[in-house]
Amino acid sequence: MIQQYHSSSPAETESFAADFSKSLHGGEIIAFRGELGQGKTCFVRGLAKGLGCTDDVTSPTFALVNVYNGGRLPLYHFDMYRVSGWEDLYSTGYFDYAEAGGVLAVEWSENIENALPDDVITVTLVQTGETDREITVERRETA
């Protein structure tokens, strides 16, 4: 299933993501695609709000993973930009978090393509104007 959405502002992106979070039940891995500055962390901020997390959401660039609790599901926000192999990936705790029953939001997921499950949800953000973004959400169904 593919869903497309046009956002005219960061607030609209967050609102869309908050609404989208209502469809999450736990155990999902969301793979983000998009160049730097496209709104990936903004989308995750909306996910956190929609899940009821009250923590400030920031890019996990230096931490590699930020954990947000306090909502109806925990949210694990990864930055895989500097991950270059299986050893790096294991050191992030990715596989442990994937089994923890929360939602994984994975920025720079291209770097771990071979570790993504068949039922991954892919969110692609593309800048179409100064604050405009085209957001495509693709859910691959498994047999």
ABEGO torsion letter per residue (X at the ends): XBBBBBBABAAAAAAAAAAAAAABAEGBBBBBBEBBGAGAAAAAAAAAAAAGBABBBBBAAAAGBBBBBGBABBBBBBBAAABABAAAAAAAGAAAAAAAGBBBBBBGAAAAAAABBAABBBBBBBBABAABBBBBBBBBBBX
